[in-house]
């Protein structure tokens, strides 16, 4: 049966089969790309804002520790102005940390 088919027909059939396989692979690739884009968008909308809020809280805790240490060192030097300034700066950092915690709490959590 294959002996009756011309070389031209065989090549055409092989080319069409290859084209069909290429279209199928492309369709699967596009589908997977769409799913990946949806997952990336979900991460950007749900995970990143919470990471930013947690990062803000963590940074402000570091600032609070710095100013608490600064207050202790100023007290050891008998520098009341340094102590007062350190307490003001620590309080400002505490308020920023609380704002970060509030922002984190307001972010909808998945699951």
PATOR-341012 format. One record per atom (N, C-alpha, C, CB): residue in three letters; x, y, z. Coordinates in steps of 0.001 Angstrom, whole numbers, plus 500000, padded with zeros to 6 digits. Glycine has a CB too. Layout:
N
ALAXYZ;...
END
This chain:
111
UNK500820498815500000;UNK500000500000500000;UNK500872501260500000;UNK499063499992501204;UNK501917501303500865;UNK502801502455500884;UNK503625502554499605;UNK503716502387502088;UNK503791501445498924;UNK504570501449497691;UNK503848502228496599;UNK504846500014497225;UNK502513502289496663;UNK501740502994495649;UNK501745504511495858;UNK500315502482495646;UNK502115504974497054;UNK502097506403497358;UNK503392507029496853;UNK501920506652498889;UNK503264508153496183;UNK504450508799495612;UNK505281509463496709;UNK504040509842494549;UNK506501509731496359;UNK507416510393497301;UNK506869511763497680;UNK508837510530496689;UNK506289512463496727;UNK505714513773496981;UNK504616513688498040;UNK505160514370495688;UNK503763512689497971;UNK502673512513498938;UNK503215512156500316;UNK501699511426498459;UNK504258511324500349;UNK504860510948501633;UNK505474512173502313;UNK505934509851501431;UNK506195512957501542;UNK506815514158502111;UNK505756515161502588;UNK507740514821501074;UNK504706515309501811;UNK503628516210502197;UNK502955515735503475;UNK502601516328501073;UNK502711514436503588;UNK502093513878504800;UNK503014514071506005;UNK501773512373504608;UNK504309513838505822;UNK505261514009506919;UNK505326515471507350;UNK506659513514506504;UNK505308516385506378;UNK505331517808506703;UNK504071518220507454;UNK505480518643505431;UNK502916517752507019;UNK501659518076507703;UNK501635517501509116;UNK500462517547506902;UNK502158516307509299;UNK502232515704510635;UNK503149516524511533;UNK502731514242510552;UNK504267516953510998;UNK505197517786511765;UNK504565519126512122;UNK506491518011510974;UNK503835519719511189;UNK503153520981511458;UNK502093520798512541;UNK502514521533510172;UNK501349519706512506;UNK500331519434513519;UNK500963519263514898;UNK499529518182513148;UNK502065518541514980;UNK502761518356516250;UNK503277519708516769;UNK503933517348516087;UNK503776520544515876;UNK504259521867516279;UNK503129522722516838;UNK504914522578515093;UNK501963522671516204;UNK500810523426516692;UNK500391522917518065;UNK499633523328515701;UNK500378521614518269;UNK500013521046519578;UNK501001521465520666;UNK499950519513519495;UNK502286521414520360;UNK503296521824521336;UNK503142523309521663;UNK504719521533520803;UNK502885524127520655;UNK502665525553520882;UNK501451525823521746;UNK502514526268519570;UNK500360525078521504;UNK499139525259522302;UNK499382524882523765;UNK497985524412521722;UNK500087523787523986;UNK500404523380525360;UNK501296524432526024;UNK501102521990525376;UNK502259524958525281;UNK503142526000525820;UNK502388527267526171;UNK504237526324524826;UNK501477527697525322;UNK500681528887525610;UNK499782528684526825;UNK499838529260524399;UNK499215527506526931;UNK498361527209528083;UNK499165527261529384;UNK497702525824527921;UNK500337526642529368;UNK501188526657530563;UNK501656528068530872;UNK502398525731530379;UNK501944528851529850;UNK502367530231530057;UNK501255531051530700;UNK502790530863528732;UNK500012530831530289;UNK498875531528530894;UNK498705531177532363;UNK497601531201530141;UNK498859529913532692;UNK498753529488534097;UNK499876530097534930;UNK498791527947534205;UNK501068530135534372;UNK502209530714535078;UNK502003532210535314;UNK503503530476534287;UNK501458532904534325;UNK501188534338534478;UNK500149534570535570;UNK500705534948533142;UNK499131533722535640;UNK498113533864536684;UNK498717533632538062;UNK496952532884536444;UNK499602532661538181;UNK500252532407539467;UNK501153533571539859;UNK501064531106539411;UNK501873534125538908;UNK502750535270539197;UNK501924536474539627;UNK503611535629537963;UNK500787536683539002;UNK499918537788539388;UNK499375537589540801;UNK498764537930538393;UNK499021536345541134;UNK498563536046542493;UNK499636536338543522;UNK498132534594542599;UNK500875535981543206;UNK501980536270544131;UNK502148537770544308;UNK503295535648543623;UNK502077538500543208;UNK502278539951543274;UNK501181540628544081;UNK502329540547541867;UNK499968540101544019;UNK498855540739544712;UNK498710540286546165;UNK497579540463543972;UNK499109539050546474;UNK498865538511547811;UNK500117538434548676;UNK498260537149547698;UNK501207537951548118;UNK502394537675548929;UNK503288538900549093;UNK503191536548548309;UNK503553539613548016;UNK504489540733548098;UNK504059541840549051;UNK504682541311546745;UNK502777542253549065;UNK502404543280550039;UNK502637542842551482;UNK500955543655549855;UNK502369541579551782;UNK502591541130553153;UNK504085541077553471;UNK501951539752553377;UNK504900540718552491;UNK506353540717552722;UNK506874542133552950;UNK507087540074551532;UNK506328543091552213;UNK506746544484552427;UNK506373544956553827;UNK506107545406551374;UNK505161544605554263;UNK504722545031555593;UNK505593544391556672;UNK503238544668555818;UNK505888543116556522;UNK506740542440557501;UNK508147543038557479;UNK506796540919557219;UNK508647543374556289;UNK509960544008556190;UNK509994545357556884;UNK510355544171554739;UNK508901546128556754;UNK508833547422557437;UNK508862547225558952;UNK507558548191557021;UNK508111546251559436;UNK508082545993560875;UNK509467545589561362;UNK507051544895561214;UNK510100544691560626;UNK511433544229561025;UNK512431545385561036;UNK511921543119560081;UNK512392546228560022;UNK513320547362559967;UNK513092548317561133;UNK513170548114558638;UNK511845548543561493;UNK511562549464562591;UNK511977548875563937;UNK510076549817562613;UNK511904547553564077;UNK512403546942565312;UNK513912547136565442;UNK512058545443565349;UNK514619547063564331;UNK516066547309564358;UNK516332548753564775;UNK516707547015562969;UNK515558549692564212;UNK515710551104564574;UNK515396551316566053;UNK514795551988563704;UNK514369550650566555;UNK514008550775567976;UNK515152550281568863;UNK512711549981568283;UNK515744549138568496;UNK516870548620569290;UNK518049549584569260;UNK517310547239568767;UNK518298550158568084;UNK519397551107567960;UNK519186552295568900;UNK519529551590566504;UNK517994552863568884;UNK517750554043569701;UNK517668553699571192;UNK516468554726569254;UNK517237552504571527;UNK517259552096572936;UNK518703551987573426;UNK516517550744573128;UNK519567551420572595;UNK520988551333572946;UNK521602552726573031;UNK521753550474571914;UNK521212553582572090;UNK521691554962572114;UNK521273555681573395;UNK521169555720570897;UNK520047555412573859;UNK519575556026575101;UNK520405555557576287;UNK518094555702575333;UNK520722554271576318;UNK521539553732577417;UNK522922554367577411;UNK521659552194577308;UNK523519554443576223;UNK524854555041576133;UNK524829556516576509;UNK525417554874574722;UNK523781557230576110;UNK523660558644576483;UNK523477558790577988;UNK522483559303575740;UNK522738557872578596;UNK522549557924580050;UNK523867557669580769;UNK521490556896580500;UNK524666556756580214;UNK525967556485580827;UNK526892557694580718;UNK526621555266580171;UNK526720558513579684;UNK527523559724579510;UNK526911560913580233;UNK527680560046578031;UNK525803560672580914;UNK525076561727581617;UNK524651562835580634;UNK525950562318582754;UNK524078562397579513;UNK523625563306578457;UNK522101563238578363;UNK524283562947577083;UNK521379564062579141;UNK519918563980579142;UNK519288564335577786;UNK519365564896580209;UNK519903565234577043;UNK519359565570575724;UNK519457564378574766;UNK520101566783575135;UNK520560563665574833;UNK520735562464574006;UNK519732561389574367;UNK522149561917574152;UNK519469561241575688;UNK518488560252576148;UNK517097560623575629;UNK518484560158577704;UNK516744561896575768;UNK515420562349575329;UNK515252562168573825;UNK515201563822575709;UNK516285562537573063;UNK516201562379571606;UNK516090560905571219;UNK517430563012570925;UNK516849560059571883;UNK516793558629571587;UNK515404558067571883;UNK517855557871572398;UNK514780558524572963;UNK513432558061573296;UNK512413558544572263;UNK513033558547574698;UNK512576559774571790;UNK511663560300570760;UNK511809559482569474;UNK511951561813570479;UNK513052559217569086;UNK513286558447567861;UNK512786557005568000;UNK514780558451567511;UNK512974556413569171;UNK512492555051569396;UNK510973555003569340;UNK512988554518570748;UNK510321556018569901;UNK508856556072569870;UNK508346556227568438;UNK508342557232570742;UNK509053557038567648;UNK508673557192566238;UNK508793555859565499;UNK509553558262565553;UNK509862555125565762;UNK510050553814565134;UNK508980552828565595;UNK511448553261565455;UNK508571552914566862;UNK507527552027567380;UNK506211552280566653;UNK507346552226568900;UNK505887553557566436;UNK504647553889565727;UNK504688553387564290;UNK504404555404565747;UNK505835553508563642;UNK505962552989562273;UNK505849551470562243;UNK507297553423561658;UNK506398550802563258;UNK506279549343563339;UNK504822548944563539;UNK507151548785564487;UNK504105549668564391;UNK502687549374564590;UNK501888549608563310;UNK502121550231565726;UNK502251550643562555;UNK501575550895561274;UNK501829549740560309;UNK502059552232560650;UNK503039549225560302;UNK503356548065559458;UNK502581546838559877;UNK504841547765559501;UNK502457546625561187;UNK501666545493561672;UNK500195545637561286;UNK501799545366563193;UNK499684546856561396;UNK498283547086561010;UNK498090546849559515;UNK497844548521561379;UNK499065547281558722;UNK498961547061557274;UNK499016545567556959;UNK500092547809556525;UNK499886544842557666;UNK499968543392557465;UNK498661542713557858;UNK501133542803558276;UNK498073543151558954;UNK496833542536559414;UNK495683542804558444;UNK496476543051560804;UNK495737543923557726;UNK494641544261556827;UNK494740543573555474;UNK494592545741556627;UNK495870542921555193;UNK496043542251553904;UNK495295540922553934;UNK497555542030553582;UNK494431540669552940;UNK493716539387552903;UNK494702538241552733;UNK492674539370551759;UNK494541537219553527;UNK495430536059553477;UNK494775534953552651;UNK495764535552554911;UNK495568534289551851;UNK495078533161551051;UNK494903531944551953;UNK496054532840549878;UNK493909531151551634;UNK493715529891552374;UNK492827530028553468;UNK494947529361552870;
END
